[in-house]
Every structure is written in structure tokens, then in C-alpha cells.
Amino acid sequence: MNLMKLKALFFLFLCLAFINIHAQEIISGKSNPQKMNLHPSYQRGMPPNLFVEMNFDDDNANGILENNESATLELKITNKGKGPAQGLLVTVKDNYYDPELKIEDKKEIAFIEPGETKNVLIPIKAGFNIKTAEHKLEINVTEHFGYDMDDAYLMFNTLEYQKPELVFSGLEIIDYGEGTAAITKDGQLQPGELVKVKIVVQNIGQNIALNTKYKIVCNNKDIYIENSEGSLGNIGIGEVKEFFIDLSPNKRVIEQEKLPIFLSLKEDIGMGNLNNFQLPIFLNKRPPDPIIKDVKPNIEMMEKQIARFEYKSNKFTANINNVIDIWDVPISKTKRPNSVAVVFGIENYENLAPAPYAKNDAKIIKEYFEKRLGIEQVVIYTNEEVRGFIFDNVFDPYIGELKKAVIDSVSDVFVFYSGHGIPNKDGDRIYLFPYDGKIEKLETQGYDMNKFYNNLEKLNAHSITVFIDACFSGFSRKSEKINDQNLIGMKGGAKFAPKIYEPWQKNNNFSVFTSSGINETSLGFDPSETGLFTYYLCAGLQGKADANHDNKITFNELKDYVIDNVKTVSLKISGLQTPEFHGNNEMILVEY
């Protein structure tokens, strides 16, 4: 036998040996099951008894799947029987085909042992060009030996992209003050002048205009323009923003018509842009006043059709949107000796429209003050208990009930108020309002916010912390289910600019967290039956605001969590709500 034949025989021997070893691995089950794709063997035995908890959670928790939004259908399958559930197949079938809706429609589970729970996550993703439609997902759970679940269904709506729409609203010629050089101070533009032009723009569309930029161009070299480009950031639905340019036509400019000055506004998606709009700037002519439109989100058209489950079997339970159970208040390690808090929740007013969920706000905040913030003494007043001159009785800095409980320079004081905040008709003062107050007697029965802050400061406490879930826009609190009402008879869109005393400017231990901007409406949140601000305040204190996971919640963390979430969710309910915080960012509220 020559050398070549010996080599061939040796190679054949190695191949046979490899095949034999691999066959033994297959028989023993040691080979890679993913590569083999073998099915386990199922054997009959005692029957399983399957129960399923279904959860649906979309990114913004409004129960509607919008463009580029993700959602998750979660099935928690529990076997309460005596035998194992074997060869389970979970399938999801949509009754309406849209190529922009991606659903992972099949999942397999080999075994669920008695007493065991297995989680199945079904990712759902809406593309940018999703159509508006109602989807009905049929959910099937089958078992190898026929112990199948009854059918269940998930109904939800998809909503096509709602475009922002950026528009020019108006402008003002400012020919006085620093940075101007006017020939005649008359609010008009003359050749040879240097003026500032305030340009007002608005988003009248139905989505946020993200990362909006402006640019001013002019094709006349005799017209000087400075600060012609810039960023306006995000512009919410109905939101108005202003910016300023410097403008100077030289004396060679003799235009009789509009000057050749053009405005472009561009947002990230590009579908709400304003392109090369010629600004109404004339020589020797005052521009008209800006026109602001009253724009509200149209999400209400689908608010009655948010996601829901349907099923007949009592073996199913279901939950939509994974709303945080803020009524489950865990006890923290935080203790505040000699601390005192007073909590107000006025929901039902004797002479005004209700402030929905305000009583609940007070009840739940009392729990958080005691169990999470470790406040030693918490006193709560709700509805008709908040009558007459109770605010004076509580907050008078010399003989008030709060003063009697405060140890000078030692006690930490906390105040929470949920109810109506009322502006006067001049818009320069705002008031907390008692249960039995009358609008006609606002200045005597209401409690001026300046007086409120002044009196708290005079308590000489170690620290003062105030939470207010109330708006001062002149309208009542609204939610998806509850319409707002005009409290003071002012025309819609009236703007208030009250002069508010700000003790936090000089006292770092005086902190105030309010639910909305002064001209915004504070909303209710129907799933928790609390204010939207109170809901996220509680969720944050529960631990959701602990951004660095150090088991401590600072005001800075709470502020970021509450503001971000309230702004996002409010736009989906009824317009922008922007909580505001002033005070000590580093103050630790909770340790747990």
C-alpha cells in the first residue's frame, strides 16, 4: 500500500470518528439545540389549568398607537393545574392589514410546570406612515394536548401622523431702547433707521414641531439684517414663540410694497415647515397686531376608543397602559423629626364648578407625606372643611395653627394645595380659593399668593416646601372625560402676568413646585383619578424619579421626572401643561 492510499484511509477514519461523536451528542442531548431545532418530546399526564393576565402598554400610555410608536402586548401565563402545560403556541392575528404595523405574531413555550408563570412579550411597532384604523387582535393560546385557552381580543386604534403646521402670526417694529437707532419713534420703519423686529410664530398643527429653526433672508443688498438665523426648540400644539432680528434699510431703499424679506421655519420631520414667507414689513407703515389662533389637540376624537381587551373566560384578567398604582405607598427610611405638613383638597365648591379629583389628590399626598417623606405631623382639610378664613387661621405667621406647630429654625414645613387657583380680572394677582368663596368677593375671600408666600417665610422654619396642583388660567381643571369651565367669565385666551413674591430668590430652603405655567390649565388624569401633576409627583416619589438608582430622590430628580412626563402626556390629553420648580435642587426628599 503506497503512501497516498494510507493518507486517504487515515482521512476517512477521522471523518467516521467525527460522525460517530456527533451522533452520540445528538443521542445524549448535548449538541446545540438551536442548530438542531429538535422538538422536545411531550408525554400525557395530569392536565394543566392555564390562566392569563394580559397587559397592553404603549410608549405614551394613551392607549392609541401613533406613528413611530412602540407598544407591547404582555401575556403572563400561569399554570394552576396538577400537570405541566406542554407545547404551548401563542399566536396573534390582526383583522386589519397595514404594512406599517409590525406585530411579532407567534411565540412558543415548551413547558409550564404546575405553579409556574411564563411571560410572553409581543412587540408591536407602528411605522411612520401608519394609517388611522381600529385593529382587533385575536389572541390564541394552544397546548399540545388540547388544553387550549378560550380566545381573547385586544382592540386598539392606530393614528396616522398628525402634522405640525408652522405659521407666521405677526410682527412688531421696536424703534426705541438699546440696540436701536430711530429717526422717528413711531413703531414704523423709515429708511436709515436701525430697529428690532419682534417676529411671532405659532404651531397651529396637531403635533409638536421638533427642533424648530428659523432663517430670514433678503435679496436686497441695501437692507441690513442681523441675527437672521436661530433655534426655537420644540414648539407644542398651539404654542407661540417669538424671536428678534435687527433690521436697517439704508436711504436708497424706496420700496412701496413689502420689503423683500422672507421667513423660513423648519422642523425635524419637515412636514410642518414654512418656506420663504414674505414678511409684511413696509416702509412708513405700522404692521398689524399679531393674530394668535386658539389651537387644541384633536386627540379627543379617539378618546372613547382607547385600547381595550375583550374576553369571556374568567381565566383572563387584563390591564391597559400599565398605569402605575400610586395608591400603593411604600414606607421609606426617611424620618423628619419636628416636621409638619398641611394638605388642602377642594374638589366640590359651593359656588363654582368642581375641581375634579382634588380631594383624592389631598388624600394620597397625605399618605406620601407620612410614609415616603417621613413627616411627623400631617393635617388634611378637604371640601367644606376649607371654608371662611381658614387660610388665615392656618398660615397667620403669629397666631396661626401652623405657627403653633413650628419650632423656630428646626421644623421642616410642607404644604400641598389642590383646588381652584383664581386670577383677578386685571391679571396681576392670583388667589387660592376656599370651598364657600364667591368670585365677586375674590379679593376678600380668596387668599393672595403673595400673602401666602410671605406668611410662610415669616414662620422662621428650617425649610419650607410647597406643592400646588392648581392652575391660575381662569378655567377649571379638565381631563379626557371632563370638560373645563370658565370660572371668572374672561374671554378664552386671556393672558395673565401676576407679580408674585419669590422668597426662593433669597432663601435656598424655600422650594415651590407648581403644576403648570401661569396661563396653562392643570389637567386631571382619569386612570388614577388624581391630577396629572399629582399622579407623576407620587410616581416619582415612589421611586420612578430615582434616575441614578442610588435609593435617594432629590428635588432635581423629581423635577426632571415630573416635568418631562407631565409635558408629554398633557399634549395627548388637551394641550401643554408645564410644571415649574423653584428652590433647592439638591434637597433629598426620600431615602429608601
SVG drawing of the C-alpha trace seen along z (x, -y; Angstrom):
<svg xmlns="http://www.w3.org/2000/svg" viewBox="-73 -111 77 113">
<polyline fill="none" stroke="black" stroke-width="0.4" points="0.0,0.0 1.6,-3.2 1.7,-6.5 -1.2,-8.1 -3.6,-5.3 -2.5,-5.4 -3.3,-9.1 -6.8,-8.6 -7.6,-5.8 -6.5,-8.0 -8.7,-10.9 -11.7,-8.5 -11.1,-7.2 -11.2,-10.8 -14.4,-11.6 -16.1,-8.4 -14.9,-9.2 -16.3,-12.8 -19.7,-11.5 -19.8,-8.9 -19.0,-11.6 -21.7,-14.0 -24.2,-11.2 -23.5,-10.4 -24.0,-14.1 -27.4,-14.1 -28.5,-11.0 -27.3,-12.4 -28.9,-15.9 -25.5,-17.7 -25.4,-19.2 -26.6,-22.8 -30.4,-22.7 -30.7,-25.9 -28.7,-24.4 -30.6,-21.1 -34.1,-22.6 -35.3,-19.4 -38.7,-19.4 -38.9,-18.1 -41.0,-15.0 -44.3,-15.5 -46.0,-13.0 -49.5,-12.8 -50.1,-13.2 -52.2,-15.2 -53.9,-18.1 -52.7,-21.8 -55.0,-24.6 -54.0,-27.8 -54.7,-31.4 -53.6,-34.5 -53.0,-38.1 -52.9,-40.4 -51.3,-43.8 -51.0,-46.4 -48.5,-49.3 -47.8,-51.9 -45.0,-54.4 -47.0,-57.4 -49.7,-55.5 -52.7,-57.0 -54.0,-53.7 -53.6,-54.8 -50.7,-53.7 -49.3,-56.7 -46.7,-56.9 -43.3,-55.6 -44.6,-54.5 -43.9,-51.1 -46.2,-49.0 -46.0,-45.7 -48.7,-43.1 -47.6,-41.0 -49.2,-37.7 -48.4,-36.3 -49.4,-32.6 -49.8,-30.7 -50.3,-27.0 -52.6,-26.3 -53.2,-22.7 -51.6,-19.4 -49.7,-18.6 -47.4,-20.5 -48.6,-22.6 -46.7,-21.3 -46.0,-22.6 -47.8,-26.0 -48.2,-28.1 -49.2,-31.8 -50.5,-33.4 -51.8,-36.9 -53.8,-37.7 -54.8,-41.2 -58.2,-41.7 -56.9,-44.8 -53.8,-44.7 -51.5,-47.7 -47.9,-47.1 -46.8,-49.9 -47.9,-47.9 -45.4,-45.2 -46.5,-42.5 -44.4,-39.6 -47.3,-37.2 -46.0,-33.8 -44.3,-32.6 -43.6,-29.1 -43.3,-27.8 -42.1,-24.2 -43.3,-23.7 -45.0,-25.5 -44.8,-23.4 -47.5,-23.5 -47.4,-26.7 -45.1,-28.3 -45.6,-31.6 -44.1,-32.3 -44.1,-35.8 -44.7,-36.2 -43.9,-39.6 -45.4,-40.5 -43.7,-43.6 -45.9,-45.9 -44.4,-48.8 -46.2,-51.5 -44.3,-52.9 -44.2,-56.5 -46.9,-56.1 -49.3,-54.2 -53.0,-54.7 -55.8,-55.7 -57.7,-52.5 -59.2,-50.3 -57.4,-47.0 -58.7,-43.8 -56.0,-41.3 -57.2,-37.8 -55.0,-36.2 -54.8,-32.4 -53.0,-30.2 -53.0,-26.5 -51.5,-23.5 -50.1,-20.3 -52.7,-18.0 -55.6,-20.3 -55.8,-22.3 -56.2,-25.4 -57.3,-28.8 -60.5,-30.5 -59.9,-33.3 -59.3,-36.8 -59.1,-40.0 -57.1,-43.3 -58.7,-46.3 -56.7,-49.4 -56.6,-52.3 -53.7,-53.4 -53.5,-57.1 -51.8,-58.5 -49.1,-61.1 -50.6,-64.4 -48.6,-67.1 -47.3,-70.3 -48.0,-73.4 -45.7,-76.4 -47.2,-79.8 -46.3,-83.4 -48.6,-85.2 -47.4,-88.7 -44.6,-91.2 -43.8,-94.4 -41.4,-97.1 -39.4,-98.2 -37.7,-101.5 -36.7,-102.5 -34.4,-101.2 -30.9,-99.6 -29.8,-98.4 -32.0,-100.7 -31.3,-104.0 -34.6,-105.5 -35.3,-108.7 -38.8,-108.8 -40.0,-106.6 -43.4,-105.7 -43.4,-101.9 -42.8,-102.2 -39.8,-101.6 -38.1,-104.5 -35.1,-104.3 -31.8,-104.9 -33.3,-103.5 -31.9,-100.6 -34.8,-98.8 -35.5,-95.5 -38.3,-93.4 -40.1,-91.0 -41.4,-88.1 -44.2,-85.9 -44.8,-82.4 -47.2,-79.6 -47.6,-75.9 -51.3,-75.5 -50.9,-71.8 -51.6,-68.7 -48.1,-67.6 -45.1,-69.0 -42.7,-70.8 -39.4,-69.3 -36.1,-71.3 -37.6,-74.2 -35.1,-76.6 -35.8,-80.0 -34.0,-81.7 -34.5,-85.2 -33.2,-86.1 -33.3,-89.3 -32.3,-89.7 -31.7,-93.5 -28.1,-94.4 -29.3,-97.8 -31.2,-96.2 -29.1,-95.1 -30.3,-92.2 -28.6,-90.8 -29.5,-87.7 -31.2,-86.2 -30.8,-82.5 -31.5,-80.7 -33.3,-77.9 -36.7,-78.0 -36.5,-74.4 -39.7,-72.3 -43.0,-74.1 -46.0,-72.4 -49.5,-72.2 -50.9,-75.8 -47.7,-77.1 -46.5,-80.6 -42.8,-81.7 -41.1,-84.9 -37.6,-85.9 -35.9,-89.2 -33.9,-90.4 -32.0,-93.7 -33.1,-95.5 -31.9,-98.6 -32.8,-99.7 -30.5,-102.4 -31.7,-105.5 -31.5,-104.0 -34.4,-101.7 -37.6,-103.2 -39.9,-100.2 -43.6,-101.0 -44.7,-97.4 -43.5,-94.8 -39.7,-94.7 -38.1,-91.5 -37.6,-89.9 -38.5,-86.2 -39.0,-83.9 -38.5,-80.1 -39.3,-77.8 -38.0,-74.2 -38.7,-71.4 -37.1,-67.9 -39.7,-65.9 -40.1,-68.6 -43.8,-68.2 -44.8,-71.4 -42.3,-73.8 -43.0,-77.3 -40.9,-78.2 -39.9,-81.6 -42.9,-83.5 -42.6,-87.2 -42.9,-89.2 -45.4,-92.1 -42.7,-94.8 -43.4,-98.1 -41.7,-101.5 -43.5,-104.1 -46.4,-101.8 -47.2,-100.1 -47.7,-96.4 -51.0,-94.9 -51.1,-93.2 -50.2,-89.6 -53.1,-87.1 -52.9,-84.0 -55.2,-81.1 -56.8,-79.0 -55.5,-75.5 -56.2,-72.4 -55.2,-68.8 -57.8,-66.8 -57.0,-63.6 -60.5,-63.8 -61.9,-62.3 -60.5,-59.0 -60.6,-59.3 -63.6,-56.9 -61.7,-54.3 -58.6,-53.7 -57.1,-50.2 -59.3,-47.6 -59.4,-43.8 -62.4,-41.6 -62.8,-38.1 -65.4,-35.8 -63.4,-33.3 -62.9,-34.0 -59.3,-32.7 -58.3,-36.1 -57.5,-39.3 -56.4,-42.5 -54.7,-45.8 -54.3,-48.7 -51.3,-51.0 -49.6,-49.7 -50.8,-52.7 -48.7,-53.0 -50.5,-52.1 -49.7,-55.2 -52.1,-54.2 -49.6,-51.6 -47.3,-53.8 -44.2,-52.0 -42.6,-53.2 -39.2,-54.8 -36.3,-55.1 -36.8,-58.9 -37.7,-60.5 -38.2,-64.2 -38.4,-64.9 -40.5,-68.0 -41.8,-68.3 -45.3,-69.4 -47.5,-69.5 -50.9,-70.9 -52.8,-69.5 -55.8,-71.0 -58.0,-69.3 -61.1,-71.3 -63.0,-69.4 -66.6,-70.4 -67.1,-74.1 -70.3,-75.7 -70.4,-78.5 -68.1,-77.3 -67.6,-74.3 -65.8,-71.4 -62.0,-70.8 -62.1,-67.1 -60.1,-64.7 -58.8,-67.4 -60.0,-65.5 -58.2,-62.4 -55.0,-64.5 -55.1,-65.5 -55.8,-62.0 -53.0,-60.4 -50.5,-63.2 -51.1,-62.8 -50.0,-59.2 -46.9,-60.1 -46.0,-62.9 -46.3,-60.4 -44.9,-57.2 -42.3,-58.5 -41.3,-61.9 -41.4,-60.9 -43.3,-63.9 -44.2,-63.7 -47.5,-65.6 -49.8,-65.9 -53.1,-67.7 -55.6,-67.4 -58.6,-69.6 -61.0,-68.7 -64.1,-70.3 -66.4,-72.0 -63.6,-71.9 -61.8,-74.6 -64.3,-77.4 -64.3,-81.0 -61.0,-82.4 -59.3,-79.0 -56.2,-80.0 -55.7,-83.0 -56.3,-80.6 -53.7,-78.2 -51.0,-80.4 -51.0,-83.6 -47.3,-83.8 -48.0,-85.0 -51.2,-83.2 -51.9,-80.6 -52.2,-76.9 -49.1,-76.2 -47.0,-78.7 -48.0,-76.9 -46.6,-73.6 -43.3,-75.1 -40.1,-75.1 -38.0,-78.1 -35.2,-77.1 -35.8,-73.4 -39.1,-72.3 -39.5,-71.4 -42.8,-72.7 -44.6,-71.2 -47.8,-72.5 -49.9,-70.9 -52.9,-72.5 -55.2,-71.1 -58.2,-73.0 -59.0,-76.2 -56.5,-78.9 -58.2,-82.2 -56.7,-85.3 -58.3,-88.7 -59.7,-90.3 -56.7,-92.6 -54.5,-89.5 -51.9,-91.0 -52.8,-88.9 -53.7,-85.3 -55.5,-83.6 -56.1,-80.2 -59.8,-79.8 -61.9,-78.3 -64.9,-76.0 -67.5,-78.7 -65.8,-81.6 -67.6,-83.8 -65.9,-85.2 -67.4,-88.6 -65.6,-88.7 -62.3,-87.3 -60.1,-89.9 -61.5,-89.3 -62.4,-85.6 -59.5,-84.4 -56.0,-84.0 -53.5,-86.2 -50.4,-84.1 -48.1,-86.9 -49.6,-86.9 -49.3,-83.1 -45.6,-83.1 -44.9,-86.0 -46.6,-84.3 -44.8,-81.0 -41.5,-82.8 -42.2,-84.5 -42.7,-81.2 -38.9,-81.0 -39.0,-77.3 -35.9,-75.3 -37.3,-74.8 -40.5,-75.4 -41.7,-73.1 -44.9,-73.9 -46.7,-71.7 -49.6,-73.3 -51.8,-71.3 -53.9,-74.2 -53.9,-76.5 -54.5,-80.2 -55.7,-80.5 -59.3,-81.3 -60.6,-77.9 -61.4,-74.7 -59.4,-71.5 -60.3,-69.3 -59.4,-65.7 -60.2,-63.4 -63.6,-62.7 -64.3,-66.1 -64.7,-69.4 -63.3,-72.6 -65.4,-75.6 -64.7,-79.3 -64.6,-80.4 -64.3,-84.1 -66.1,-85.0 -63.0,-86.1 -62.7,-85.6 -60.7,-82.5 -57.0,-83.1 -56.7,-85.9 -53.2,-86.2 -52.2,-86.9 -48.9,-88.3 -49.2,-88.4 -46.5,-89.9 -45.6,-87.1 -43.3,-87.5 -40.5,-85.0 -38.9,-84.1 -36.8,-81.3 -34.7,-84.0 -33.0,-84.8 -33.9,-81.7 -32.4,-78.4 -34.5,-76.4 -37.8,-77.7 -39.0,-75.4 -42.1,-75.6 -43.3,-73.1 -46.4,-74.1 -48.4,-72.0 -48.4,-74.4 -47.4,-77.7 -49.4,-80.7 -51.5,-80.8 -51.9,-77.0 -54.6,-74.7 -53.7,-71.9 -55.2,-68.7 -56.8,-65.7 -55.7,-62.2 -58.6,-59.8 -56.8,-56.4 -55.6,-57.4 -58.4,-59.7 -56.0,-62.4 -54.4,-65.5 -51.9,-64.7 -49.3,-66.6 -50.1,-64.7 -50.0,-61.4 -46.4,-61.9 -45.4,-63.5 -46.5,-60.4 -45.0,-58.0 -41.7,-59.9 -41.7,-59.8 -42.5,-56.1 -39.1,-55.6 -39.6,-56.3 -37.7,-59.6 -34.6,-57.9 -32.5,-58.5 -29.2,-57.3 -30.6,-54.4 -29.0,-55.3 -32.2,-54.9 -32.4,-58.6 -34.7,-61.1 -33.6,-64.7 -35.7,-67.6 -33.6,-67.8 -34.5,-64.2 -38.2,-64.7 -38.3,-67.9 -36.9,-66.3 -39.2,-63.3 -42.4,-65.2 -41.9,-68.0 -40.9,-65.6 -43.8,-63.3 -46.5,-65.9 -45.4,-67.8 -45.5,-64.7 -48.8,-63.3 -50.6,-66.7 -50.2,-67.2 -52.0,-64.0 -54.9,-65.0 -55.7,-68.6 -52.7,-70.9 -49.4,-71.7 -49.0,-71.7 -45.6,-72.7 -44.9,-72.2 -42.5,-74.8 -40.0,-74.3 -38.1,-77.0 -35.8,-76.2 -33.2,-73.8 -32.4,-71.2 -30.1,-69.2 -32.7,-68.7 -33.1,-65.0 -36.8,-64.2 -36.8,-60.5 -34.3,-57.8 -35.4,-54.2"/>
</svg>
